Structure formats: structure tokens, C-alpha cells
Amino acid sequence: MSQSNADPGPDHAGSRGERITAERYGERIARLTRRWVNAVPYDTSRVTEHEGRALSASRR
């Protein structure tokens, strides 16, 4: 769940962390959908704390 002002528009909605979370969630939903539609194995990727911090820093 994200909360932001509607006035600035979609490019400025939510914090950077919320956008990263939304992108990762969307990717997960897409992978699950492909699994259900195409009956392919589902592998959950894990991100370490260090990798997560590096990812957040790279999207500034």
C-alpha cells in the first residue's frame, strides 16, 4: 500500500522505496502468471541485504 498526493502526477507519486517495492511486486505477479498460464516451474529469487541496498542506491 502506498500513499501520496495526487497533484504532482504519477512520476512523482510515492517514495523511491515504494516504487522499487511496486516494481518487484509487479515482476513477481508477472512470473506467477506465466507459471499458471504456461505451466512452467516457479523459482523465487532472493535478494540479500547488501544487494538490496546496492539496488536502492543505484535507482536514486
mmCIF file of the N, C-alpha and C atoms, coordinates in Angstrom:
data_MODEL
# 
_entry.id   MODEL 
# 
loop_
_atom_site.group_PDB 
_atom_site.id 
_atom_site.type_symbol 
_atom_site.label_atom_id 
_atom_site.label_alt_id 
_atom_site.label_comp_id 
_atom_site.label_asym_id 
_atom_site.label_entity_id 
_atom_site.label_seq_id 
_atom_site.pdbx_PDB_ins_code 
_atom_site.Cartn_x 
_atom_site.Cartn_y 
_atom_site.Cartn_z 
_atom_site.occupancy 
_atom_site.B_iso_or_equiv 
_atom_site.pdbx_formal_charge 
_atom_site.auth_seq_id 
_atom_site.auth_comp_id 
_atom_site.auth_asym_id 
_atom_site.auth_atom_id 
_atom_site.pdbx_PDB_model_num 
ATOM 1   N N  . MET A 1 1  ? 0.846  -1.159  0.000   1.00 0.00 ? 1  MET A N  1 
ATOM 2   C CA . MET A 1 1  ? 0.000  0.000   0.000   1.00 0.00 ? 1  MET A CA 1 
ATOM 3   C C  . MET A 1 1  ? 0.889  1.219   0.000   1.00 0.00 ? 1  MET A C  1 
ATOM 4   N N  . SER A 1 2  ? 0.601  2.155   -0.838  1.00 0.00 ? 2  SER A N  1 
ATOM 5   C CA . SER A 1 2  ? 1.368  3.387   -0.941  1.00 0.00 ? 2  SER A CA 1 
ATOM 6   C C  . SER A 1 2  ? 0.431  4.565   -0.774  1.00 0.00 ? 2  SER A C  1 
ATOM 7   N N  . GLN A 1 3  ? 0.971  5.628   -0.244  1.00 0.00 ? 3  GLN A N  1 
ATOM 8   C CA . GLN A 1 3  ? 0.165  6.834   -0.083  1.00 0.00 ? 3  GLN A CA 1 
ATOM 9   C C  . GLN A 1 3  ? 0.962  8.009   -0.600  1.00 0.00 ? 3  GLN A C  1 
ATOM 10  N N  . SER A 1 4  ? 0.323  8.851   -1.401  1.00 0.00 ? 4  SER A N  1 
ATOM 11  C CA . SER A 1 4  ? 0.988  10.032  -1.924  1.00 0.00 ? 4  SER A CA 1 
ATOM 12  C C  . SER A 1 4  ? -0.056 11.051  -2.357  1.00 0.00 ? 4  SER A C  1 
ATOM 13  N N  . ASN A 1 5  ? 0.380  12.265  -2.586  1.00 0.00 ? 5  ASN A N  1 
ATOM 14  C CA . ASN A 1 5  ? -0.503 13.300  -3.101  1.00 0.00 ? 5  ASN A CA 1 
ATOM 15  C C  . ASN A 1 5  ? -0.798 13.028  -4.569  1.00 0.00 ? 5  ASN A C  1 
ATOM 16  N N  . ALA A 1 6  ? -2.017 13.286  -5.003  1.00 0.00 ? 6  ALA A N  1 
ATOM 17  C CA . ALA A 1 6  ? -2.390 13.047  -6.394  1.00 0.00 ? 6  ALA A CA 1 
ATOM 18  C C  . ALA A 1 6  ? -2.000 14.208  -7.303  1.00 0.00 ? 6  ALA A C  1 
ATOM 19  N N  . ASP A 1 7  ? -1.761 15.376  -6.739  1.00 0.00 ? 7  ASP A N  1 
ATOM 20  C CA . ASP A 1 7  ? -1.484 16.571  -7.539  1.00 0.00 ? 7  ASP A CA 1 
ATOM 21  C C  . ASP A 1 7  ? -0.221 16.502  -8.399  1.00 0.00 ? 7  ASP A C  1 
ATOM 22  N N  . PRO A 1 8  ? 0.927  16.000  -7.902  1.00 0.00 ? 8  PRO A N  1 
ATOM 23  C CA . PRO A 1 8  ? 2.154  16.041  -8.701  1.00 0.00 ? 8  PRO A CA 1 
ATOM 24  C C  . PRO A 1 8  ? 2.163  15.131  -9.929  1.00 0.00 ? 8  PRO A C  1 
ATOM 25  N N  . GLY A 1 9  ? 1.296  14.155  -10.010 1.00 0.00 ? 9  GLY A N  1 
ATOM 26  C CA . GLY A 1 9  ? 1.279  13.254  -11.152 1.00 0.00 ? 9  GLY A CA 1 
ATOM 27  C C  . GLY A 1 9  ? 1.979  11.939  -10.845 1.00 0.00 ? 9  GLY A C  1 
ATOM 28  N N  . PRO A 1 10 ? 1.855  10.958  -11.738 1.00 0.00 ? 10 PRO A N  1 
ATOM 29  C CA . PRO A 1 10 ? 2.362  9.613   -11.464 1.00 0.00 ? 10 PRO A CA 1 
ATOM 30  C C  . PRO A 1 10 ? 3.883  9.517   -11.360 1.00 0.00 ? 10 PRO A C  1 
ATOM 31  N N  . ASP A 1 11 ? 4.623  10.401  -12.030 1.00 0.00 ? 11 ASP A N  1 
ATOM 32  C CA . ASP A 1 11 ? 6.081  10.325  -11.969 1.00 0.00 ? 11 ASP A CA 1 
ATOM 33  C C  . ASP A 1 11 ? 6.635  10.712  -10.607 1.00 0.00 ? 11 ASP A C  1 
ATOM 34  N N  . HIS A 1 12 ? 5.856  11.441  -9.822  1.00 0.00 ? 12 HIS A N  1 
ATOM 35  C CA . HIS A 1 12 ? 6.316  11.898  -8.518  1.00 0.00 ? 12 HIS A CA 1 
ATOM 36  C C  . HIS A 1 12 ? 5.551  11.249  -7.377  1.00 0.00 ? 12 HIS A C  1 
ATOM 37  N N  . ALA A 1 13 ? 4.745  10.254  -7.678  1.00 0.00 ? 13 ALA A N  1 
ATOM 38  C CA . ALA A 1 13 ? 3.933  9.599   -6.657  1.00 0.00 ? 13 ALA A CA 1 
ATOM 39  C C  . ALA A 1 13 ? 4.770  8.592   -5.875  1.00 0.00 ? 13 ALA A C  1 
ATOM 40  N N  . GLY A 1 14 ? 4.636  8.613   -4.581  1.00 0.00 ? 14 GLY A N  1 
ATOM 41  C CA . GLY A 1 14 ? 5.312  7.640   -3.736  1.00 0.00 ? 14 GLY A CA 1 
ATOM 42  C C  . GLY A 1 14 ? 6.801  7.887   -3.608  1.00 0.00 ? 14 GLY A C  1 
ATOM 43  N N  . SER A 1 15 ? 7.383  7.253   -2.616  1.00 0.00 ? 15 SER A N  1 
ATOM 44  C CA . SER A 1 15 ? 8.823  7.372   -2.404  1.00 0.00 ? 15 SER A CA 1 
ATOM 45  C C  . SER A 1 15 ? 9.569  6.395   -3.307  1.00 0.00 ? 15 SER A C  1 
ATOM 46  N N  . ARG A 1 16 ? 10.875 6.542   -3.381  1.00 0.00 ? 16 ARG A N  1 
ATOM 47  C CA . ARG A 1 16 ? 11.702 5.646   -4.191  1.00 0.00 ? 16 ARG A CA 1 
ATOM 48  C C  . ARG A 1 16 ? 11.536 4.204   -3.722  1.00 0.00 ? 16 ARG A C  1 
ATOM 49  N N  . GLY A 1 17 ? 11.521 4.010   -2.400  1.00 0.00 ? 17 GLY A N  1 
ATOM 50  C CA . GLY A 1 17 ? 11.356 2.660   -1.853  1.00 0.00 ? 17 GLY A CA 1 
ATOM 51  C C  . GLY A 1 17 ? 10.023 2.043   -2.229  1.00 0.00 ? 17 GLY A C  1 
ATOM 52  N N  . GLU A 1 18 ? 8.981  2.850   -2.222  1.00 0.00 ? 18 GLU A N  1 
ATOM 53  C CA . GLU A 1 18 ? 7.659  2.347   -2.615  1.00 0.00 ? 18 GLU A CA 1 
ATOM 54  C C  . GLU A 1 18 ? 7.627  1.971   -4.084  1.00 0.00 ? 18 GLU A C  1 
ATOM 55  N N  . ARG A 1 19 ? 8.303  2.747   -4.922  1.00 0.00 ? 19 ARG A N  1 
ATOM 56  C CA . ARG A 1 19 ? 8.344  2.417   -6.360  1.00 0.00 ? 19 ARG A CA 1 
ATOM 57  C C  . ARG A 1 19 ? 9.121  1.126   -6.595  1.00 0.00 ? 19 ARG A C  1 
ATOM 58  N N  . ILE A 1 20 ? 10.238 0.944   -5.881  1.00 0.00 ? 20 ILE A N  1 
ATOM 59  C CA . ILE A 1 20 ? 11.020 -0.281  -6.029  1.00 0.00 ? 20 ILE A CA 1 
ATOM 60  C C  . ILE A 1 20 ? 10.189 -1.479  -5.590  1.00 0.00 ? 20 ILE A C  1 
ATOM 61  N N  . THR A 1 21 ? 9.488  -1.344  -4.463  1.00 0.00 ? 21 THR A N  1 
ATOM 62  C CA . THR A 1 21 ? 8.634  -2.430  -3.977  1.00 0.00 ? 21 THR A CA 1 
ATOM 63  C C  . THR A 1 21 ? 7.544  -2.744  -4.986  1.00 0.00 ? 21 THR A C  1 
ATOM 64  N N  . ALA A 1 22 ? 6.922  -1.713  -5.560  1.00 0.00 ? 22 ALA A N  1 
ATOM 65  C CA . ALA A 1 22 ? 5.860  -1.924  -6.552  1.00 0.00 ? 22 ALA A CA 1 
ATOM 66  C C  . ALA A 1 22 ? 6.396  -2.624  -7.802  1.00 0.00 ? 22 ALA A C  1 
ATOM 67  N N  . GLU A 1 23 ? 7.594  -2.237  -8.251  1.00 0.00 ? 23 GLU A N  1 
ATOM 68  C CA . GLU A 1 23 ? 8.191  -2.883  -9.421  1.00 0.00 ? 23 GLU A CA 1 
ATOM 69  C C  . GLU A 1 23 ? 8.472  -4.356  -9.147  1.00 0.00 ? 23 GLU A C  1 
ATOM 70  N N  . ARG A 1 24 ? 9.046  -4.655  -7.985  1.00 0.00 ? 24 ARG A N  1 
ATOM 71  C CA . ARG A 1 24 ? 9.348  -6.050  -7.637  1.00 0.00 ? 24 ARG A CA 1 
ATOM 72  C C  . ARG A 1 24 ? 8.071  -6.869  -7.503  1.00 0.00 ? 24 ARG A C  1 
ATOM 73  N N  . TYR A 1 25 ? 7.036  -6.269  -6.923  1.00 0.00 ? 25 TYR A N  1 
ATOM 74  C CA . TYR A 1 25 ? 5.754  -6.962  -6.779  1.00 0.00 ? 25 TYR A CA 1 
ATOM 75  C C  . TYR A 1 25 ? 5.156  -7.251  -8.156  1.00 0.00 ? 25 TYR A C  1 
ATOM 76  N N  . GLY A 1 26 ? 5.206  -6.263  -9.040  1.00 0.00 ? 26 GLY A N  1 
ATOM 77  C CA . GLY A 1 26 ? 4.694  -6.463  -10.395 1.00 0.00 ? 26 GLY A CA 1 
ATOM 78  C C  . GLY A 1 26 ? 5.440  -7.555  -11.141 1.00 0.00 ? 26 GLY A C  1 
ATOM 79  N N  . GLU A 1 27 ? 6.762  -7.586  -10.982 1.00 0.00 ? 27 GLU A N  1 
ATOM 80  C CA . GLU A 1 27 ? 7.562  -8.637  -11.619 1.00 0.00 ? 27 GLU A CA 1 
ATOM 81  C C  . GLU A 1 27 ? 7.170  -10.010 -11.078 1.00 0.00 ? 27 GLU A C  1 
ATOM 82  N N  . ARG A 1 28 ? 6.940  -10.088 -9.771  1.00 0.00 ? 28 ARG A N  1 
ATOM 83  C CA . ARG A 1 28 ? 6.560  -11.372 -9.166  1.00 0.00 ? 28 ARG A CA 1 
ATOM 84  C C  . ARG A 1 28 ? 5.203  -11.828 -9.694  1.00 0.00 ? 28 ARG A C  1 
ATOM 85  N N  . ILE A 1 29 ? 4.255  -10.912 -9.784  1.00 0.00 ? 29 ILE A N  1 
ATOM 86  C CA . ILE A 1 29 ? 2.927  -11.259 -10.309 1.00 0.00 ? 29 ILE A CA 1 
ATOM 87  C C  . ILE A 1 29 ? 3.038  -11.731 -11.761 1.00 0.00 ? 29 ILE A C  1 
ATOM 88  N N  . ALA A 1 30 ? 3.893  -11.071 -12.552 1.00 0.00 ? 30 ALA A N  1 
ATOM 89  C CA . ALA A 1 30 ? 4.082  -11.479 -13.950 1.00 0.00 ? 30 ALA A CA 1 
ATOM 90  C C  . ALA A 1 30 ? 4.671  -12.885 -14.027 1.00 0.00 ? 30 ALA A C  1 
ATOM 91  N N  . ARG A 1 31 ? 5.653  -13.188 -13.180 1.00 0.00 ? 31 ARG A N  1 
ATOM 92  C CA . ARG A 1 31 ? 6.252  -14.539 -13.184 1.00 0.00 ? 31 ARG A CA 1 
ATOM 93  C C  . ARG A 1 31 ? 5.225  -15.583 -12.770 1.00 0.00 ? 31 ARG A C  1 
ATOM 94  N N  . LEU A 1 32 ? 4.424  -15.274 -11.753 1.00 0.00 ? 32 LEU A N  1 
ATOM 95  C CA . LEU A 1 32 ? 3.391  -16.222 -11.322 1.00 0.00 ? 32 LEU A CA 1 
ATOM 96  C C  . LEU A 1 32 ? 2.360  -16.453 -12.423 1.00 0.00 ? 32 LEU A C  1 
ATOM 97  N N  . THR A 1 33 ? 1.984  -15.387 -13.110 1.00 0.00 ? 33 THR A N  1 
ATOM 98  C CA . THR A 1 33 ? 1.010  -15.510 -14.192 1.00 0.00 ? 33 THR A CA 1 
ATOM 99  C C  . THR A 1 33 ? 1.554  -16.389 -15.312 1.00 0.00 ? 33 THR A C  1 
ATOM 100 N N  . ARG A 1 34 ? 2.832  -16.165 -15.674 1.00 0.00 ? 34 ARG A N  1 
ATOM 101 C CA . ARG A 1 34 ? 3.443  -17.021 -16.710 1.00 0.00 ? 34 ARG A CA 1 
ATOM 102 C C  . ARG A 1 34 ? 3.454  -18.469 -16.261 1.00 0.00 ? 34 ARG A C  1 
ATOM 103 N N  . ARG A 1 35 ? 3.710  -18.686 -14.972 1.00 0.00 ? 35 ARG A N  1 
ATOM 104 C CA . ARG A 1 35 ? 3.737  -20.055 -14.450 1.00 0.00 ? 35 ARG A CA 1 
ATOM 105 C C  . ARG A 1 35 ? 2.375  -20.705 -14.610 1.00 0.00 ? 35 ARG A C  1 
ATOM 106 N N  . TRP A 1 36 ? 1.327  -19.987 -14.215 1.00 0.00 ? 36 TRP A N  1 
ATOM 107 C CA . TRP A 1 36 ? -0.010 -20.565 -14.283 1.00 0.00 ? 36 TRP A CA 1 
ATOM 108 C C  . TRP A 1 36 ? -0.468 -20.768 -15.720 1.00 0.00 ? 36 TRP A C  1 
ATOM 109 N N  . VAL A 1 37 ? -0.153 -19.820 -16.587 1.00 0.00 ? 37 VAL A N  1 
ATOM 110 C CA . VAL A 1 37 ? -0.603 -19.901 -17.976 1.00 0.00 ? 37 VAL A CA 1 
ATOM 111 C C  . VAL A 1 37 ? 0.190  -20.955 -18.749 1.00 0.00 ? 37 VAL A C  1 
ATOM 112 N N  . ASN A 1 38 ? 1.507  -20.970 -18.554 1.00 0.00 ? 38 ASN A N  1 
ATOM 113 C CA . ASN A 1 38 ? 2.376  -21.847 -19.341 1.00 0.00 ? 38 ASN A CA 1 
ATOM 114 C C  . ASN A 1 38 ? 2.821  -23.101 -18.604 1.00 0.00 ? 38 ASN A C  1 
ATOM 115 N N  . ALA A 1 39 ? 2.402  -23.261 -17.363 1.00 0.00 ? 39 ALA A N  1 
ATOM 116 C CA . ALA A 1 39 ? 2.775  -24.416 -16.538 1.00 0.00 ? 39 ALA A CA 1 
ATOM 117 C C  . ALA A 1 39 ? 4.291  -24.588 -16.460 1.00 0.00 ? 39 ALA A C  1 
ATOM 118 N N  . VAL A 1 40 ? 5.007  -23.468 -16.208 1.00 0.00 ? 40 VAL A N  1 
ATOM 119 C CA . VAL A 1 40 ? 6.459  -23.532 -16.055 1.00 0.00 ? 40 VAL A CA 1 
ATOM 120 C C  . VAL A 1 40 ? 6.828  -23.483 -14.578 1.00 0.00 ? 40 VAL A C  1 
ATOM 121 N N  . PRO A 1 41 ? 7.962  -24.058 -14.212 1.00 0.00 ? 41 PRO A N  1 
ATOM 122 C CA . PRO A 1 41 ? 8.392  -24.022 -12.809 1.00 0.00 ? 41 PRO A CA 1 
ATOM 123 C C  . PRO A 1 41 ? 8.593  -22.584 -12.330 1.00 0.00 ? 41 PRO A C  1 
ATOM 124 N N  . TYR A 1 42 ? 8.330  -22.360 -11.077 1.00 0.00 ? 42 TYR A N  1 
ATOM 125 C CA . TYR A 1 42 ? 8.470  -21.030 -10.476 1.00 0.00 ? 42 TYR A CA 1 
ATOM 126 C C  . TYR A 1 42 ? 9.639  -21.034 -9.508  1.00 0.00 ? 42 TYR A C  1 
ATOM 127 N N  . ASP A 1 43 ? 10.585 -20.155 -9.734  1.00 0.00 ? 43 ASP A N  1 
ATOM 128 C CA . ASP A 1 43 ? 11.751 -20.033 -8.870  1.00 0.00 ? 43 ASP A CA 1 
ATOM 129 C C  . ASP A 1 43 ? 11.724 -18.651 -8.228  1.00 0.00 ? 43 ASP A C  1 
ATOM 130 N N  . THR A 1 44 ? 11.748 -18.610 -6.911  1.00 0.00 ? 44 THR A N  1 
ATOM 131 C CA . THR A 1 44 ? 11.731 -17.339 -6.196  1.00 0.00 ? 44 THR A CA 1 
ATOM 132 C C  . THR A 1 44 ? 13.162 -16.861 -6.003  1.00 0.00 ? 44 THR A C  1 
ATOM 133 N N  . SER A 1 45 ? 13.461 -15.698 -6.567  1.00 0.00 ? 45 SER A N  1 
ATOM 134 C CA . SER A 1 45 ? 14.802 -15.154 -6.379  1.00 0.00 ? 45 SER A CA 1 
ATOM 135 C C  . SER A 1 45 ? 14.864 -14.421 -5.052  1.00 0.00 ? 45 SER A C  1 
ATOM 136 N N  . ARG A 1 46 ? 16.002 -14.485 -4.403  1.00 0.00 ? 46 ARG A N  1 
ATOM 137 C CA . ARG A 1 46 ? 16.202 -13.832 -3.122  1.00 0.00 ? 46 ARG A CA 1 
ATOM 138 C C  . ARG A 1 46 ? 17.239 -12.729 -3.280  1.00 0.00 ? 46 ARG A C  1 
ATOM 139 N N  . VAL A 1 47 ? 17.049 -11.644 -2.573  1.00 0.00 ? 47 VAL A N  1 
ATOM 140 C CA . VAL A 1 47 ? 17.980 -10.522 -2.598  1.00 0.00 ? 47 VAL A CA 1 
ATOM 141 C C  . VAL A 1 47 ? 18.545 -10.375 -1.197  1.00 0.00 ? 47 VAL A C  1 
ATOM 142 N N  . THR A 1 48 ? 19.866 -10.390 -1.088  1.00 0.00 ? 48 THR A N  1 
ATOM 143 C CA . THR A 1 48 ? 20.490 -10.198 0.214   1.00 0.00 ? 48 THR A CA 1 
ATOM 144 C C  . THR A 1 48 ? 20.347 -8.742  0.643   1.00 0.00 ? 48 THR A C  1 
ATOM 145 N N  . GLU A 1 49 ? 20.594 -8.473  1.900   1.00 0.00 ? 49 GLU A N  1 
ATOM 146 C CA . GLU A 1 49 ? 20.511 -7.099  2.391   1.00 0.00 ? 49 GLU A CA 1 
ATOM 147 C C  . GLU A 1 49 ? 21.484 -6.198  1.634   1.00 0.00 ? 49 GLU A C  1 
ATOM 148 N N  . HIS A 1 50 ? 22.696 -6.709  1.396   1.00 0.00 ? 50 HIS A N  1 
ATOM 149 C CA . HIS A 1 50 ? 23.708 -5.929  0.672   1.00 0.00 ? 50 HIS A CA 1 
ATOM 150 C C  . HIS A 1 50 ? 23.243 -5.631  -0.758  1.00 0.00 ? 50 HIS A C  1 
ATOM 151 N N  . GLU A 1 51 ? 22.692 -6.637  -1.444  1.00 0.00 ? 51 GLU A N  1 
ATOM 152 C CA . GLU A 1 51 ? 22.195 -6.438  -2.802  1.00 0.00 ? 51 GLU A CA 1 
ATOM 153 C C  . GLU A 1 51 ? 21.020 -5.457  -2.824  1.00 0.00 ? 51 GLU A C  1 
ATOM 154 N N  . GLY A 1 52 ? 20.151 -5.528  -1.823  1.00 0.00 ? 52 GLY A N  1 
ATOM 155 C CA . GLY A 1 52 ? 19.022 -4.613  -1.735  1.00 0.00 ? 52 GLY A CA 1 
ATOM 156 C C  . GLY A 1 52 ? 19.462 -3.179  -1.554  1.00 0.00 ? 52 GLY A C  1 
ATOM 157 N N  . ARG A 1 53 ? 20.481 -2.969  -0.707  1.00 0.00 ? 53 ARG A N  1 
ATOM 158 C CA . ARG A 1 53 ? 20.993 -1.621  -0.500  1.00 0.00 ? 53 ARG A CA 1 
ATOM 159 C C  . ARG A 1 53 ? 21.643 -1.085  -1.780  1.00 0.00 ? 53 ARG A C  1 
ATOM 160 N N  . ALA A 1 54 ? 22.375 -1.950  -2.474  1.00 0.00 ? 54 ALA A N  1 
ATOM 161 C CA . ALA A 1 54 ? 23.020 -1.534  -3.727  1.00 0.00 ? 54 ALA A CA 1 
ATOM 162 C C  . ALA A 1 54 ? 21.953 -1.206  -4.774  1.00 0.00 ? 54 ALA A C  1 
ATOM 163 N N  . LEU A 1 55 ? 20.897 -1.986  -4.827  1.00 0.00 ? 55 LEU A N  1 
ATOM 164 C CA . LEU A 1 55 ? 19.808 -1.734  -5.773  1.00 0.00 ? 55 LEU A CA 1 
ATOM 165 C C  . LEU A 1 55 ? 19.137 -0.402  -5.471  1.00 0.00 ? 55 LEU A C  1 
ATOM 166 N N  . SER A 1 56 ? 18.867 -0.138  -4.195  1.00 0.00 ? 56 SER A N  1 
ATOM 167 C CA . SER A 1 56 ? 18.247 1.138   -3.819  1.00 0.00 ? 56 SER A CA 1 
ATOM 168 C C  . SER A 1 56 ? 19.139 2.306   -4.167  1.00 0.00 ? 56 SER A C  1 
ATOM 169 N N  . ALA A 1 57 ? 20.446 2.161   -3.952  1.00 0.00 ? 57 ALA A N  1 
ATOM 170 C CA . ALA A 1 57 ? 21.388 3.248   -4.233  1.00 0.00 ? 57 ALA A CA 1 
ATOM 171 C C  . ALA A 1 57 ? 21.489 3.513   -5.726  1.00 0.00 ? 57 ALA A C  1 
ATOM 172 N N  . SER A 1 58 ? 21.349 2.470   -6.539  1.00 0.00 ? 58 SER A N  1 
ATOM 173 C CA . SER A 1 58 ? 21.508 2.637   -7.986  1.00 0.00 ? 58 SER A CA 1 
ATOM 174 C C  . SER A 1 58 ? 20.295 3.309   -8.620  1.00 0.00 ? 58 SER A C  1 
ATOM 175 N N  . ARG A 1 59 ? 19.163 3.346   -7.950  1.00 0.00 ? 59 ARG A N  1 
ATOM 176 C CA . ARG A 1 59 ? 17.935 3.912   -8.525  1.00 0.00 ? 59 ARG A CA 1 
ATOM 177 C C  . ARG A 1 59 ? 17.683 5.342   -8.056  1.00 0.00 ? 59 ARG A C  1 
ATOM 178 N N  . ARG A 1 60 ? 18.652 5.984   -7.478  1.00 0.00 ? 60 ARG A N  1 
ATOM 179 C CA . ARG A 1 60 ? 18.460 7.364   -6.999  1.00 0.00 ? 60 ARG A CA 1 
ATOM 180 C C  . ARG A 1 60 ? 18.449 8.340   -8.113  1.00 0.00 ? 60 ARG A C  1 
# 
